[in-house]
């Protein structure tokens, strides 16, 4: 996939919380220009300067109710608000979990209500045999008169590293066909077809770090524990190239660094994009450079480092 930059003034950007505040900021700025600013609730969150893109929100304990309320709710019977997006939607965020977590817990990243509109959260399964899916992220949407549809990502995100996760709901033909699509680190990982129904609405606010109706008791729903950065909502379905563009915006330092110093094609950037030697490629010592170098043999050798989707 090619990286396609998404304009910061995209007219379909509904809200963009960069989460770059400092310890003295009770409010969270919305950089979309729509002024959907957030507010700290249930105690101050921790503002960490070491985010994926500048600063970030840090919830160092899962038991803390501290979160960000971004509004968008309403009283029963009131007209729809900016957050009641019933058609195409894209929700994206950088996340770094700071705990391993239980396999049967949903830890909310950002969403509107719980199982009533849309939400990004930690995956959850009640089936121990497939508990590996609990280490990924999920996108869920609710449609009137239909189940609470969810799609799991596939990549293990519970490794204490930064990951970009995005969920897309795209309606192709109203009442007939639509899809929920999930991307982790720019890779399109899973697609779930659904019957083209509008996303449901609810009275709850949009919240970051917990689900909107968090006071509804549930053994499965818990607060986020870790860091969250650069949360965005679009009222259109971003395509794959645009998702890769969002990932590129948060790329700091090299994506990969292969020194060959230890005789392997291991990536020392910290991103674990390790390579494999193909067609006779190998590492040899170069006396002139006094270091190991890559020898491609008869010129057909190479190192395959993956990255067909920019990892």
N, C-alpha and C positions, 0 to 999 in steps of 0.2 A: 504494500500500500504506500502511496505517496502521502506526505504530510501536507494537509491543506490548512493554512492559517484561518482561524475564525475571527472575524473582525470584532474588536471590543465594543463597537457600536452596532453590532448585529441587531436589527429591529426585533428579532425573535428572542433576544436575551432578556428573560423576564427578571432574573435576579442573579447577582454575582457577589458572593461574600468571600473576599480574599482572606479574611481572618488575620489581618496584619496588625490588629490593635495592640495596645500596650496595657500594662496593669492598671492604668488610671482611666481606661475607657469602659464605661458601663454599656455603651452602645456599639453595635457592630455595623460598619458602613456597607451599603449596597453599591457596588461599582457599576451597576448596569445603567444608572441614570434614572431608575424608576423609584428610588428612595424607599425600598422595602427593607429598611434597616432593622437589625435584630437587637435584642436586649438580653442581657444576662439574667437568668432566672434561677432561683433556689441556691443562691450563693455564687460568688465570683468563679468564673473559669480561670484557668491559668493560661496566660498568653506567652507562648514560647517563641523567641526570635529565630529559632532554628527549624523553620518549616520547610516544606518542599519548595515553595516560592515565597521567600521572605519569611514572615512570621506565620504562626499557626495556633490553633486552639488545642490545648492539651488537657485531657481528662485522665488524671493519673490514678484514679480509683473508680472501679465499676460501681461502687456503692454510693457515689456522689450523684445527687439529683441535679447538680449544676449543668445547665445547658443553655442554648441560645434559642429564644423564641423570636421568630421572624414575622409574626402576624399572618394574615391571610385567612384567619378563621372568621366565623360569623355566628350570630345568634340563629337559632332554628327559625326557618321561614324567611330569612333575609336573602337578598339576591346574591348571586355568585360573586366571589372576590377574585383578585388577580391570581390567587393560588389554586383556584378551581379550574384546572386545565383539563378539559374533557377530550381533546383530540390528541394529536401527536405531541410527544414530550420527550425531552432528553434531560436526564439528571446525572451530574458528574461530580466527582470529588477525589482528592488525594487522601489516602488513609494510611496510617501506620499503627497497627495494633500493638499494644504494649503488654499483652497477656496471651496465654494459650487458649483460655476459655473452655467452657463446657461444650460438648458437641451438640447439645439440644437447646442452645440459647440463641436468640436473635438479638444482636446488639445493634441498635439503630444508628445509622450514619446521618441520614436526613430523610424526612418524610412528612406527609400530611396525614395525621391520624395513624391508627394501627389497623391494618387490613380493611381500610375504608376508602382510600384514594390511591396514593402511590408512595413508595418507600424504597430506599436503598438500605440494606442491612446485612449483617453477617448471616451466612447461610445457616440453615437449621434442618435437621432431619430427625425423625423419631425412629429410624431404622438403623440399629447399630451396624448392620452389615455394610451400609453405605455411608458410615459416619465421616468418611474422608471428605465428603462434600461440605462438612461444617467448617472447613478451613478456607472456604472461598467466600465471595460476596454474592448477593442476590438483588435482583430488581423485581418488585411486586407491584401489580396494579389490581384495582378492583373495578369491575364493570357491573352495572345494575342487573340484578337477576341472574348473575353468573358467579362462578367461583372466584376466589381470591387467587389470581394467576401469578405464579412466580417462576423465575428462571435462575438457576444457579450458574455462577461462573465456575471455571474448572481449576484455575490456578490457586495454589496454596499461598494465601496472603498472610498467614499467621506465622511470619518468620521475622518479625520485628523490623521489617524494611518498608520503605515507602512504595505504595502501589497506587496506580490510577484506576478507578473503577467508574464505569459509565453504564447506565441503563437507558434504553430507548424503547418507546412504544410508538409504532407506526401503523396507521390505518391505511390500507390499500383500497378497500372498497367498503364503505360504511354498511354495517350489518352483515357483512359477508366474510371479509378477511382482514386480519391485522397480525402483527408480530411483536413480541417482546424480544429485544436483542441485548445481550450483555457483552461488554468489552472489559478486559483486564489488561492494563499496560498497553493499550492500543490493539490488542489481539481480539478479534471477534470469536468469542468462545462458545456461545450457545444461542439458539434461536427457538422460540416457542410460538407456534401459530395459534391464534385465537380468533373469535368470530367477528371481528370488526366493530365491536361495541364501544361506545364512548366510555372514558374513564369516569368512575363514580366520584361524587363530591361528598364532603363531610364538613362539619362545623368547626373542626379543630384547626389550630394554627400550624404553620410549618415550623418544625423544630430541628435543630442540629444537635446531635449528641444524645437524643432520647426520642421515643415516639410521642406523637402529639397528645394522645390520651394515655399518658404514662401511668396515671393513677388507677387504671383498670388492671386489677391483679391478673397476672399471668405467669406461669412457671417458665415460659419460654421467652418472654420479652424483657430485656434488660437494657440498661444504659450503656452507651459506648464507653470503652476503656482504652485510651490511647490518644493519638493525635489525628486531627482532621484539618485539611487545608483546601483552599480554593474551591468552594462549593458553587456550582452553577446550575441554573434551570433555564431551559429553552422551551418555548412552545412550538417547536418543530422537531422533526427527527433529523439529527445530525447524521451525515453519512460516515462511512468508515474512514475515509481520508481526513475528515474534520476531527474525528475522535483522535486519530494519530496526531493531528495538529495540536490538540489540547495536551496530549502527552509530551510533545516536544517543548511546549511552553514551560513545562515543569522540569525539564532535563537540565541538571546542573552538573558540571564536570563532564568527563568523558563517558560515553555510553559503554565503551569497552577499552581495555588496555592490555595488550598481549606483549610481554617482554621476552618470552622464550627463555628467560634466565635459568629456569629449573628444568629445561629440556622438554617442557610440556607447552600446550597451547592454552593454558589456563588464563582466565581473565582476572587481572589484579585490580580492576577498577572498583571492586566491591559489588558489582552487579551480576556476577556469576554467569557471564556469557562465555562459558568455556568452549574452546574449539576442538575439532577433531582433525587429525591429519588424513588427507585423502590423496590417492594416486601417487603414493611414494614420497610425499612431502615429509621432511624430517627436520630436526634441529641439529645444527653443527656448530662447532666452535670456530670463530673467525679470529685468528691471531692478530690481524691488523687492527681490528676493533676491540680486541681483548674482551669479547662477549659472545654469547650465543646468538645465532641468526637463523632465519628460516631458509632452508634449502628446498626448492621446489623440484629438484631432480631434473627430469627431462623437460621441464617447463610445463608439464601437465599437472604437477602437484599443486596442492593448495590446502588452506585451512578453512574448514567449514565452521563458521561461528554462529550459524542460525541467523536470527534477526530478520527473517523475511517480512515480518510485521513490526520491525523496530523493537523486537522483544516485547 
